[in-house]
Amino acid sequence: MATNRIFSREDAKLNRASLITSRSKVYKDIDLTFSAKPNGELYTKSDAGAVKQSIKNLIQTNHFEKPFLPYFGGNVRGMLFELAYDDIDVDLETNIINNIEKYEPRAKIVSLQVNARPDTNSLAVVLEFQIVNTTETVTLTTVISRLR
């Protein structure tokens, strides 16, 4: 009996589409909820779900959070505490694109929109990317805001 478990609303439609591809490699990562199956093994994410989870973590990682890689990550949360200026959207887009191209070879960026909202102290990122060697396009939307 196969169990299809979805942990978030944004992953709901990822496993329902049937794709015809010529690649035999399966992208597989550990699910970061660290939930255990009844037999004690951890759940995993595969293909589009794995790449989406990886990119989301890459975007939300601040600079200097990862030891020995000071400029790893999109630094989106770090930019929330900067003074608002006109080109903050362009700087964030450039930083996110460079990091995805460098650290996530399984994805190819189709479009990226960053919307800084200084009045509400939040940043919205809408990223559309294609999984390498497939025709599947995935959209990742995340909004990050300050709590205080």
C-alpha positions, -999 to +999 in steps of 0.1 A: +000+000+000+015+033-011+010+064+010+008+097-007+013+124+019+012+161+013+024+185+039+014+218+026-013+233+003+013+244-022+024+208-028-011+195-034-010+193-072+026+183-077+021+145-077-012+145-096+001+155-130+014+127-152+046+135-170+062+117-199+099+123-197+131+106-209+151+110-177+156+081-154+170+100-124+147+107-095+153+138-074+147+128-038+152+147-005+142+142+031+110+160+041+120+187+065+090+181+087+109+151+099+077+131+104+082+094+107+063+066+090+048+039+112+079+017+104+102+045+118+115+057+084+113+094+075+090+107+048+108+119+016+099+143-011+106+135-047+110+153-080+092+186-081+085+186-043+121+180-035+133+208-058+107+232-045+116+225-009+153+231-017+147+264-034+124+276-006+151+269+019+177+285-003+156+317-006+149+319+031+184+314+043+202+346+054+238+354+046+263+341+072+238+315+084+257+286+068+292+280+081+320+285+056+296+298+029+289+334+040+270+344+008+248+312+006+211+320+005+187+346-008+190+369+023+153+378+020+147+379+058+179+399+062+166+426+038+135+431+060+156+450+084+173+472+059+162+507+052+138+509+022+154+521-010+143+522-047+163+493-060+157+468-032+136+446-055+164+445-082+190+436-056+169+408-041+161+394-076+198+394-085+208+377-053+181+350-056+189+343-092+227+340-086+221+317-056+197+294-074+220+292-105+250+284-082+235+260-056+204+244-072+213+228-106+180+209-107+160+241-115+160+266-143+144+300-136+115+310-159+104+342-141+110+359-107+091+388-092+101+404-059+077+429-044+090+449-014+063+465+007+080+489+031+047+501+046+038+466+059+075+455+065+071+425+042+086+411+010+068+389-015+087+366-038+070+348-067+093+324-085+084+302-115+110+276-124+113+245-146+126+212-133+157+203-154+151+176-180+113+178-178+086+201-190+072+206-155+069+242-144+064+249-107+055+282-090+067+291-056+051+320-037+064+331-004+057+363+017+080+371+045+072+398+071+085+412+103+067+402+135+073+435+154 
